[in-house]
Amino acid sequence: MESLTTRFKHVSYLWDEAKAAELEGDEVALLIYRSNLLGADLRLTNYGGGNTSCKAMAKDPLTGKETEVMWVKGSGGDLGTLKRSGLAALYVDRLRSLTNVYRGIEHEDEMVELFNHCIFDLASKAPSIDTPLHGFLPFKHIDHLHPDAAIAIAAAKDGKRITQELFNGTIGWVEWQRPGFDLGLKLKECLDNNPGIRGIMLGSHGLFTWGDTAYESYMNTLEVIERCAEYLEENIKNNGQVFGGAKIKSLPAEERLKKAAVLAPVLRGYCSSYTRMIGHFTDDERVLEFINSNDLDRLAPMGTSCPDHFLRTKISPLVLNLSVDEDVSDVKAVQQKIAPLFDAYRKMYTEYYEACKHSNSPAIRDTNPVVILYPGVGMFTFSKDKQTARVAAEFYINAINVMKGAEAVSVYTSLPRQEAFNIEYWLLEEAKLQRMPKPKALSGRIALITGSAGGIGKAIAKKFAGEGACVVINDNDENRLEEAKAEFTKQYGKDVFDADLLDVTNAQTIHKTFETAALKFGGIDIVVNCAGLSISKPLEEHTEKDWDLLYDVLVKGQFLVTQAGVEIMRKQGTGGDVLNIVSKNALVSGPNNAGYGSAKAAQLHLSRLNAAELGKDQIRVNTVNPDAVISDSKIWAGAWAEGRAKAYGVTVEELPAYYAKRTLLNEIILPEDIANACFVFVGGLLDKSTGNVLNVDGGVAMAFLR
């Protein structure tokens, strides 16, 4: 195995003979194993792209006789994480018999529904449009992948000739055609005309390879892609200048990130004119090589070739005409330069739609760009959620790799505009979009909740994440934050949250955390001021240090965090929400509470002042007043609980029951209750509400607003 592992330089040999031996005799299990290995190497195929299949004999549940069945990756899903439930299983003879009813390429789409008449396993995944591409080929195991190295050749002007010469005629060639039943027939025709070939290159699209066993197919796939990659490497090395050489130099890494963090909210605002978007930024070296090059202006407008790339990155990127040393902190000046670029892009996209649409085409979709290139700085991508935005960036890097390879061996060619439109606005793609789950209430929103490594703050962050938001959790306690990060990673995954140390009394850490939000997600929509502490002492024992600490954390902290959040919201121009977690104590006078109670009262009035000032920006400011939320709270872990127990003449252990009994509803208040109240304000039903206070205290009559 060692020799095979080291034999491949451009792809990863991951086959484990011992593991495969355990699966011997189960062709479907070997298909899953092979698929997962292929999907684990992004040089072989893109996330969610490609499909694999196997054909084997199985007992027909109706006749009891052995029949040939094809298991193929179903619609959607990803090879790297594919499971048996992600496969479609079809009778091979029935699938091939559909040629008897095929009415020609003009009626291509009607064949998809007929796949249902070929289903062998009624519990299997819905068959994808690529099903006939596997079905009409006779091989037991087939891989259809989108490796950059192969697509670079497939997208080259001389791709057919290069393929013929590179593989001495052992790889066939089929010109670009939209995937479907007819393309399956074209693959069979290519094989019939070229018996003995080991694979087929699809013009501008990808690669088909096969074998009689799962291992043979795997090795054939690796060998073909390795040879393509070697050929590209040789030519790139001999070519000298990549993309015509560098036109500009990149900023130093730290400056790139600073500039991207400042600019991201502005770009997000423009990209969110149709629906609120989540952003992603990368300054990957492959991106910088492309966007800094002399050929950028020629290649970028051409768009991508592979349909998988195109569907996720749109017809072409938007290139910013900002100089690398532009002062992007002058927001108005930057907007004056950027706004016409977005107007021109939307006009271009509308004209593309109008020129290419058919009588039955779906309505035009969002006309904003997905990919935005800033020479010298990096690439921004925007989409409906973080994962989609991140994957769009990955796919555009794939497209850059393809352009680089194609230019090194020939001249890059992209999909013709009409063909690209026919993919983007394909009725089958539209039907897939219509079947997608309805967005959650906070989809496309980004929330920063202070003090969110535990207690109320963590409950709010979880509630918002569960409702579709991206969240930035933070705390001044590093150990507590690490525990929260592990919990959020396990529960939500890396695309839903980011984490940062934040001290609300330190403006530097506040701005750093908002930069994190801008770089990771593109900006901010919801700020929740939740960080707090409590000190309960009689007047004579209260120190000046106690007083300053309370006012620094509760009042100054709320002020500084709100100020930083509002700055980003104004850049976006899409409004926003500020929620302040205050307290019943802002309204109720009690013993041993001069510092804490007065600071809470200041927080409450600061909320009103901010609401009055920020309404013109469509930024809503509202307050949630909890009382006695003891669960998972650092406040109640120390002297505060002892102080309150002493003030009320009970023990610390008796406090939860004491607080519950004094409420009208006789209820203990939990962090989740406060989280639900916050969601009420931002979930869409109270979009015209600002300056309000919602008490979540079980009913404390003295805290009624009057």
C-alpha positions in Angstrom: 0.0 0.0 0.0 2.9 2.3 0.7 4.0 2.3 -2.9 0.5 3.1 -4.1 0.2 5.9 -1.5 3.4 7.6 -2.7 2.7 6.8 -6.4 0.1 9.6 -6.6 1.2 13.2 -6.3 -1.9 15.1 -7.3 -4.6 12.9 -5.7 -4.9 10.9 -2.5 -4.8 7.1 -2.5 -7.0 6.3 0.5 -8.1 2.7 -0.2 -7.7 0.4 2.9 -7.5 -3.2 1.8 -8.5 -4.5 5.3 -11.5 -2.2 5.4 -12.6 -3.2 1.9 -12.1 -6.9 2.7 -14.8 -6.5 5.4 -17.2 -5.3 2.8 -16.4 -8.0 0.2 -19.5 -9.5 -1.4 -21.6 -6.4 -0.7 -21.3 -4.3 -3.8 -23.5 -1.5 -2.4 -21.3 -1.2 0.7 -18.2 -1.1 -1.5 -19.9 1.7 -3.6 -20.5 3.7 -0.4 -16.9 3.1 0.7 -15.5 4.2 -2.7 -17.7 7.2 -2.8 -16.7 8.4 0.6 -13.0 8.1 -0.3 -13.5 10.1 -3.6 -15.5 12.7 -1.8 -12.9 13.1 0.9 -10.4 14.5 -1.6 -11.7 17.9 -3.0 -9.2 17.6 -5.8 -11.4 14.8 -7.2 -14.8 16.4 -6.9 -16.6 19.4 -5.4 -18.8 19.4 -2.3 -22.1 18.0 -3.4 -20.9 17.4 -6.9 -20.4 14.2 -8.9 -22.2 10.8 -8.6 -21.2 7.2 -8.4 -23.0 3.9 -9.1 -22.7 0.2 -9.1 -24.8 -2.6 -10.8 -25.4 -5.9 -9.1 -27.9 -8.8 -9.0 -30.7 -8.7 -6.4 -33.9 -10.7 -5.8 -37.0 -9.0 -7.3 -39.5 -8.7 -4.4 -42.4 -9.4 -6.8 -41.1 -12.4 -8.8 -38.4 -13.8 -6.5 -36.0 -14.0 -9.5 -32.6 -12.4 -9.7 -32.5 -9.2 -11.6 -29.9 -6.5 -12.3 -30.2 -3.4 -10.1 -28.3 -0.1 -10.3 -27.6 1.8 -7.1 -26.6 5.4 -7.9 -26.2 8.5 -5.8 -29.6 10.1 -5.6 -30.6 13.8 -6.1 -28.7 16.0 -3.7 -26.2 14.9 -1.1 -22.4 14.7 -1.1 -20.1 11.9 -2.0 -17.9 12.4 1.1 -20.8 11.8 3.5 -22.9 9.5 1.3 -24.8 6.8 3.1 -27.0 3.9 1.7 -30.1 6.1 2.3 -28.6 8.6 -0.2 -28.7 6.1 -3.1 -31.5 5.5 -5.6 -32.0 1.9 -6.7 -33.5 1.1 -10.1 -34.2 -1.9 -12.3 -31.6 -1.7 -15.1 -33.8 -3.3 -17.7 -36.7 -0.9 -17.0 -34.4 2.1 -17.1 -33.0 1.1 -20.5 -36.4 0.3 -21.8 -37.3 4.0 -21.5 -35.7 4.4 -24.9 -38.9 2.9 -26.2 -40.9 6.0 -25.1 -38.2 8.7 -25.5 -39.6 11.4 -27.8 -36.4 13.3 -28.4 -34.3 16.0 -26.7 -37.2 18.5 -26.9 -39.0 16.3 -24.4 -36.0 15.6 -22.2 -37.5 16.7 -18.9 -40.5 14.4 -19.0 -38.1 11.4 -18.7 -37.3 12.3 -15.0 -40.8 11.4 -13.9 -40.6 8.1 -15.8 -37.6 7.2 -13.7 -40.1 6.5 -10.9 -41.4 3.5 -12.9 -38.0 2.0 -12.7 -37.5 2.2 -8.9 -36.4 -1.1 -7.3 -36.2 0.1 -3.7 -39.3 2.2 -2.8 -37.5 3.6 0.2 -34.5 4.9 -1.8 -33.6 8.5 -2.7 -35.2 10.2 -5.7 -33.1 9.5 -8.8 -31.1 12.5 -10.1 -30.9 13.8 -13.7 -27.6 12.0 -14.1 -29.2 8.5 -13.6 -29.3 7.6 -17.3 -25.6 8.6 -17.7 -24.8 5.6 -15.5 -27.6 3.4 -16.7 -26.7 3.1 -20.4 -23.1 2.2 -19.7 -22.5 -1.5 -19.1 -19.9 -1.3 -16.4 -20.4 -2.6 -12.9 -18.9 0.4 -11.1 -18.9 4.0 -12.5 -17.5 7.3 -11.2 -18.7 10.7 -12.6 -16.6 13.4 -11.0 -15.8 17.1 -11.5 -12.0 17.3 -10.9 -10.4 20.6 -11.6 -7.6 18.9 -13.5 -10.0 17.2 -15.9 -12.3 20.1 -16.4 -9.4 22.3 -17.2 -8.8 20.1 -20.2 -12.5 19.7 -20.9 -12.9 23.5 -20.9 -9.9 24.2 -23.1 -10.5 25.3 -26.7 -8.4 22.3 -27.9 -9.8 19.9 -25.2 -10.8 17.2 -27.5 -7.4 17.0 -29.2 -5.5 17.2 -25.9 -7.6 14.4 -24.5 -7.0 12.2 -27.5 -3.2 12.8 -27.5 -2.8 12.7 -23.7 -4.5 9.3 -23.3 -3.7 7.8 -26.7 -7.3 7.4 -27.6 -8.3 5.5 -24.4 -10.5 8.4 -23.1 -13.5 9.2 -25.3 -14.9 12.7 -25.8 -18.5 13.9 -25.8 -19.3 17.6 -26.5 -21.0 19.7 -24.0 -24.7 18.9 -23.5 -27.0 19.5 -20.6 -27.2 16.4 -18.3 -30.2 14.1 -19.0 -31.5 11.2 -20.9 -30.1 12.2 -24.2 -26.6 12.7 -22.8 -26.8 9.2 -21.4 -27.5 8.0 -25.0 -24.5 10.0 -26.2 -22.2 8.3 -23.7 -23.4 4.9 -24.9 -22.8 6.0 -28.5 -19.3 7.1 -27.6 -18.5 3.8 -26.0 -20.0 1.8 -28.9 -17.8 3.8 -31.3 -14.7 3.4 -29.2 -14.8 0.0 -27.6 -12.1 -0.6 -25.0 -11.9 3.0 -23.7 -11.3 3.5 -20.0 -13.4 6.7 -19.6 -15.1 9.6 -21.3 -14.4 13.3 -21.0 -17.5 15.6 -21.1 -16.8 18.9 -22.8 -16.8 21.8 -20.2 -18.3 19.4 -17.7 -16.3 16.6 -16.1 -15.2 13.0 -16.3 -16.7 9.5 -16.5 -14.5 6.5 -15.5 -15.3 2.9 -14.6 -14.3 -0.6 -13.7 -15.6 -4.1 -13.1 -15.0 -3.8 -9.4 -15.2 -1.0 -6.9 -11.4 -1.0 -6.6 -10.8 -1.1 -10.3 -13.1 1.9 -10.8 -11.3 3.8 -7.9 -7.9 3.1 -9.4 -8.9 4.0 -12.9 -10.4 7.3 -11.6 -7.2 8.2 -9.7 -4.9 7.3 -12.6 -6.8 9.4 -15.1 -7.1 12.5 -12.9 -3.4 12.1 -11.9 -2.4 12.1 -15.5 -4.5 15.2 -16.2 -2.9 17.0 -13.2 0.6 16.0 -14.2 0.0 17.4 -17.7 -1.3 20.7 -16.4 1.6 21.0 -13.9 4.1 20.5 -16.7 2.5 23.1 -18.9 2.0 25.7 -16.1 5.7 25.3 -15.2 6.8 25.7 -18.8 4.4 28.5 -19.4 6.3 30.9 -17.2 3.6 33.6 -16.4 0.3 32.5 -14.9 -2.7 34.5 -16.0 -0.5 36.9 -17.9 1.6 37.7 -14.8 0.8 39.9 -11.8 -0.6 43.4 -12.4 -0.7 44.4 -8.8 0.7 43.2 -5.4 -1.5 42.0 -2.5 -1.6 43.9 0.7 0.1 42.2 3.7 -2.2 39.6 5.3 -3.2 41.6 8.3 -4.1 44.7 6.2 -6.1 42.5 3.9 -8.2 41.2 6.8 -8.7 44.7 8.3 -9.8 46.1 4.9 -12.1 43.1 4.3 -13.7 43.5 7.7 -14.5 47.2 7.1 -15.8 46.6 3.6 -17.8 43.4 4.1 -20.9 45.0 5.7 -21.1 47.6 2.9 -21.0 44.8 0.2 -23.5 42.8 2.2 -25.9 45.7 2.3 -25.9 45.9 -1.5 -26.1 42.1 -1.9 -29.1 42.0 0.5 -31.3 44.3 -1.6 -33.5 41.4 -2.6 -33.1 39.1 0.5 -30.8 39.2 3.5 -27.5 37.4 2.7 -24.7 35.9 4.7 -21.1 36.5 3.6 -17.8 34.7 3.4 -14.3 36.1 2.8 -11.1 34.4 1.6 -7.7 35.6 0.7 -6.5 32.2 -0.4 -3.3 32.3 -2.5 -5.0 30.9 -5.5 -7.6 33.7 -5.4 -4.9 36.4 -5.0 -2.9 35.0 -7.9 -6.0 35.3 -10.1 -7.4 38.6 -9.0 -4.0 40.3 -9.0 -3.3 39.2 -12.6 -3.3 40.9 -16.0 -5.8 38.5 -17.3 -8.5 39.1 -14.7 -10.4 41.6 -16.8 -10.5 39.1 -19.7 -11.3 36.0 -17.8 -13.6 37.1 -15.0 -16.5 38.2 -17.2 -16.5 34.9 -19.1 -17.8 33.0 -16.1 -17.4 29.3 -15.4 -17.6 26.2 -17.5 -18.7 23.3 -15.3 -22.5 23.5 -14.4 -21.7 22.6 -10.8 -19.5 25.7 -10.6 -21.9 27.9 -12.4 -25.0 27.1 -10.4 -23.3 28.2 -7.2 -21.3 31.3 -8.5 -23.7 32.8 -11.0 -23.1 34.0 -14.5 -19.9 36.0 -13.6 -18.4 37.7 -10.6 -18.4 41.4 -9.8 -14.9 43.0 -9.8 -14.5 46.0 -7.6 -12.8 49.0 -9.2 -11.3 50.1 -5.8 -7.5 50.6 -5.7 -5.6 48.3 -3.3 -4.8 51.3 -1.1 -8.3 52.7 -1.1 -9.4 54.2 2.3 -12.5 52.0 2.7 -13.2 53.6 6.2 -14.8 56.5 4.3 -18.0 54.7 3.8 -19.9 57.4 1.8 -17.0 57.7 -0.6 -16.7 54.0 -1.1 -20.5 53.7 -1.6 -20.3 56.3 -4.3 -17.8 54.1 -6.2 -19.5 50.7 -5.5 -23.1 51.6 -6.1 -22.7 52.1 -9.8 -20.9 48.7 -10.0 -23.9 47.0 -8.5 -26.3 48.9 -10.7 -24.3 47.8 -13.8 -24.2 44.2 -12.6 -28.0 44.1 -11.9 -28.6 45.6 -15.4 -26.2 43.0 -17.0 -28.0 40.1 -15.2 -31.4 41.4 -16.2 -30.3 41.7 -19.9 -28.9 38.2 -19.7 -32.2 36.9 -18.4 -34.3 38.8 -21.0 -32.1 37.7 -23.9 -32.0 34.0 -22.9 -35.4 33.3 -21.3 -38.0 30.9 -22.8 -41.7 31.2 -22.8 -42.0 28.9 -19.8 -38.9 30.1 -17.9 -39.2 30.8 -14.1 -39.3 34.5 -13.1 -36.0 36.3 -12.8 -34.3 35.7 -9.5 -32.0 37.9 -7.4 -30.0 40.1 -9.7 -27.1 40.7 -7.2 -23.7 39.0 -7.6 -22.7 36.0 -5.6 -18.9 36.4 -6.0 -17.2 39.8 -5.5 -13.5 40.1 -6.3 -11.3 42.9 -4.8 -7.8 42.8 -6.4 -5.0 42.9 -3.8 -7.4 41.9 -1.0 -9.5 38.8 -1.7 -12.9 37.3 -2.6 -16.2 37.9 -0.9 -19.2 35.6 -1.5 -22.8 36.1 -0.4 -25.6 33.6 -0.2 -28.7 32.6 1.8 -26.6 30.9 4.6 -23.0 30.5 5.6 -22.5 27.1 4.2 -23.8 28.1 0.8 -21.6 31.2 0.8 -18.6 29.2 1.8 -19.2 26.5 -0.8 -19.7 29.2 -3.5 -16.2 30.4 -2.6 -14.8 26.9 -2.9 -16.5 26.4 -6.3 -15.1 29.7 -7.6 -11.6 28.6 -6.5 -12.3 25.4 -8.5 -13.2 27.6 -11.5 -9.9 29.6 -11.0 -8.0 26.3 -11.1 -9.8 25.3 -14.3 -9.1 28.6 -15.9 -5.4 28.4 -14.9 -5.0 24.9 -16.3 -6.9 25.6 -19.5 -4.9 28.8 -20.2 -1.7 26.9 -19.6 -2.5 24.2 -22.2 -4.7 26.2 -24.6 -7.3 28.9 -24.3 -10.1 28.8 -21.7 -13.7 28.6 -22.9 -16.8 29.1 -20.7 -20.3 27.9 -21.2 -22.2 29.9 -23.8 -24.6 32.3 -22.2 -27.7 30.5 -23.5 -26.4 27.1 -22.2 -25.6 28.7 -18.9 -29.2 30.2 -18.7 -30.7 26.8 -19.6 -28.9 25.3 -16.6 -29.7 28.1 -14.2 -33.3 28.4 -15.1 -33.9 24.8 -15.9 -37.5 23.9 -14.8 -36.1 20.8 -13.0 -33.8 23.0 -11.0 -36.6 25.4 -10.3 -38.7 22.4 -9.0 -35.8 21.5 -6.8 -35.7 25.0 -5.4 -39.4 25.0 -4.8 -39.1 21.7 -2.8 -36.5 23.2 -0.4 -37.7 23.8 3.2 -39.1 27.3 3.9 -36.4 29.5 5.5 -36.5 29.8 9.2 -37.5 33.1 10.9 -33.9 34.2 11.4 -32.4 32.8 8.3 -29.9 35.3 6.8 -29.6 37.2 10.1 -26.4 37.5 12.1 -26.5 38.0 15.9 -23.8 39.0 18.5 -24.8 38.2 22.0 -22.5 39.4 24.8 -21.8 37.1 27.7 -23.0 34.1 25.6 -20.8 31.3 27.0 -23.4 30.5 29.6 -26.6 31.4 31.3 -29.1 33.7 29.6 -26.6 34.7 26.9 -26.0 31.1 25.8 -29.7 30.3 25.8 -30.4 33.3 23.5 -27.6 32.3 21.2 -29.0 28.7 21.0 -32.5 30.0 20.4 -31.3 32.3 17.5 -29.1 29.5 16.0 -32.0 27.1 16.1 -34.2 29.7 14.3 -31.7 30.0 11.5 -29.4 32.8 12.5 -25.6 32.9 12.5 -24.4 33.7 16.0 -21.2 35.2 17.4 -20.8 33.9 20.9 -18.3 35.6 23.3 -17.3 35.9 26.9 -14.5 37.3 29.0 -13.9 33.9 30.6 -11.7 31.9 28.2 -12.3 28.5 29.8 -16.1 29.0 29.8 -15.9 30.1 26.1 -14.0 27.0 25.1 -16.6 24.8 26.7 -19.3 26.7 24.8 -17.4 26.4 21.5 -17.2 22.7 21.9 -21.0 22.5 22.6 -21.9 24.8 19.7 -19.6 22.9 17.3 -21.3 19.6 18.2 -24.8 20.9 18.1 -24.7 23.4 15.1 -21.4 22.9 13.2 -18.8 25.5 12.1 -21.0 27.4 9.7 -23.5 28.6 12.3 -21.3 30.3 14.9 -18.0 31.9 15.6 -16.5 32.6 19.0 -14.3 35.4 20.4 -13.0 36.7 23.7 -14.8 39.9 24.5 -14.6 42.2 27.5 -17.4 44.8 27.3 -15.4 47.3 29.3 -12.6 47.1 26.6 -13.4 48.9 23.4 -10.5 47.1 21.6 -11.9 43.7 22.2 -15.4 44.9 21.3 -14.2 46.1 17.9 -12.1 42.9 17.4 -15.2 40.8 17.9 -17.3 42.8 15.5 -14.5 42.4 13.0 -14.8 38.7 13.5 -18.5 38.9 12.8 -17.8 40.9 9.6 -15.1 38.6 8.3 -16.9 35.4 9.2 -20.5 36.3 8.2 -20.4 39.7 6.5 -21.8 42.0 9.2 -24.3 42.1 12.0 -28.1 42.4 12.3 -28.9 41.8 16.0 -26.9 42.9 19.0 -27.9 41.5 22.4 -26.4 43.2 25.4 -26.5 40.4 27.9 -23.1 40.5 29.7 -23.5 41.4 33.3 -22.6 41.0 36.9 -24.2 41.8 40.2 -23.1 43.2 43.6 -25.5 43.2 46.5 -24.3 45.2 49.5 -25.8 47.6 52.0 -25.0 51.2 51.3 -22.3 51.5 53.9 -20.4 48.5 52.6 -20.6 49.5 48.9 -17.2 50.6 47.6 -16.3 53.1 44.9 -14.7 50.1 43.1 -18.0 48.2 43.2 -19.8 51.2 41.8 -17.3 51.7 39.0 -17.3 48.0 38.0 -21.1 47.8 37.9 -21.4 51.0 35.7 -18.5 50.0 33.5 -19.9 46.5 32.7 -23.7 47.3 32.6 -23.9 50.8 31.4 -20.7 51.7 29.6 -20.5 48.1 28.2 -24.0 48.4 26.8 -23.1 51.8 25.3 -19.9 50.7 23.7 -21.3 47.4 22.2 -24.3 49.2 20.8 -22.2 51.9 19.3 -20.0 49.4 17.5 -22.9 47.3 16.3 -24.8 50.3 15.0 -21.8 51.4 13.0 -21.9 48.1 11.1 -25.7 48.2 10.7 -25.5 51.7 9.2 -22.9 50.5 6.7 -25.3 47.7 5.6 -28.3 50.0 5.4 -30.7 47.2 6.2 -31.8 48.2 9.7 -31.3 45.9 12.7 -32.2 45.1 16.3 -30.6 46.0 19.6 -31.9 44.0 22.5 -30.9 44.9 26.0 -31.2 42.4 28.8 -31.8 44.6 31.8 -33.7 43.6 35.0 -36.8 44.0 37.1 -34.5 45.9 39.4 -34.5 48.8 36.9 -38.0 49.5 38.0 -38.3 48.1 41.6 -36.5 49.5 44.6 -35.1 47.0 47.0 -32.6 46.8 49.9 -28.8 46.3 49.5 -29.1 47.2 45.8 -28.0 50.8 45.2 -25.2 50.2 42.7 -26.8 47.3 40.7 -30.4 48.7 40.7 -29.3 52.2 39.6 -27.1 50.8 36.9 -30.0 48.7 35.6 -32.2 51.8 35.6 -29.5 53.6 33.5 -29.5 50.7 31.1 -33.2 50.9 30.7 -33.2 54.6 30.0 -30.2 54.3 27.7 -32.3 51.8 25.7 -35.1 54.4 25.4 -32.6 57.1 24.3 -31.1 54.8 21.7 -34.5 53.8 20.4 -35.4 57.5 19.9 -32.2 58.1 18.0 -31.9 55.1 15.8 -35.4 54.8 14.5 -34.4 56.8 11.4 -31.9 54.0 10.6 -34.7 51.4 10.9 -32.8 50.0 14.0 -35.1 48.9 16.7 -34.1 49.0 20.3 -36.1 47.0 22.8 -35.6 45.7 26.4 -36.2 42.4 28.1 -36.5 42.6 31.9 -35.8 39.2 33.6 -35.9 38.5 37.3 -34.1 35.8 39.3 -32.7 33.7 36.5 -30.5 31.5 38.6 -29.9 28.5 36.3 -26.3 28.4 34.8 -25.6 31.9 35.9 -22.2 33.1 37.1 -24.0 35.9 38.9 -25.7 33.5 41.3 -22.6 31.4 41.9 -21.0 33.9 44.4 -21.6 36.7 46.7 -24.7 38.1 45.0 -26.8 35.0 45.9 -25.6 35.3 49.5 -26.4 39.0 49.5 -29.9 38.6 48.2 -30.6 35.7 50.6 -29.4 37.8 53.5 -31.6 40.7 52.3 -34.7 38.5 52.2 -34.0 36.5 55.3 -33.7 33.1 53.6 -30.9 30.6 52.7 -29.2 30.5 49.3 -30.8 27.1 48.7 -34.3 28.6 49.3 -33.8 31.5 46.8 -35.4 29.9 43.7 -38.5 28.9 45.6 -38.6 32.3 47.3 -38.4 34.2 44.0 -41.1 32.0 42.5 -43.5 32.4 45.4 -43.4 36.2 45.2 -44.5 36.2 41.6 -48.1 36.3 40.4 -47.7 33.1 38.4 -45.6 31.3 41.0 -43.0 30.3 38.4 -39.2 29.9 38.3 -37.7 31.8 35.4 -35.3 29.9 33.2 -32.7 31.2 30.7 -34.9 29.8 27.9 -37.7 32.0 28.9 -35.6 35.1 28.3 -34.4 33.6 25.0 -38.0 33.2 23.9 -38.8 36.8 24.8 -35.8 38.0 22.7 -37.0 35.9 19.8 -40.4 37.6 20.0 -38.8 40.9 19.3 -36.7 39.8 16.4 -38.7 36.9 14.8 -40.6 39.1 12.4 -43.9 39.7 14.2 -42.8 42.9 16.0 -40.8 44.6 13.2 -42.7 47.8 13.9 -41.9 47.8 17.6 -39.2 49.8 19.2 -38.6 51.4 22.6 -40.6 48.7 24.4 -40.0 46.7 27.6 -41.0 43.1 28.0 -41.0 41.8 31.6 -40.2 38.1 32.0 -40.4 37.8 35.7 -43.3 35.5 36.5 -45.4 38.6 37.3 -43.9 41.1 39.8 -46.6 43.8 40.3 -44.1 46.4 41.5 -42.3 46.1 38.1 -45.3 46.8 36.0 -44.7 49.7 33.6 -47.0 52.5 34.5 
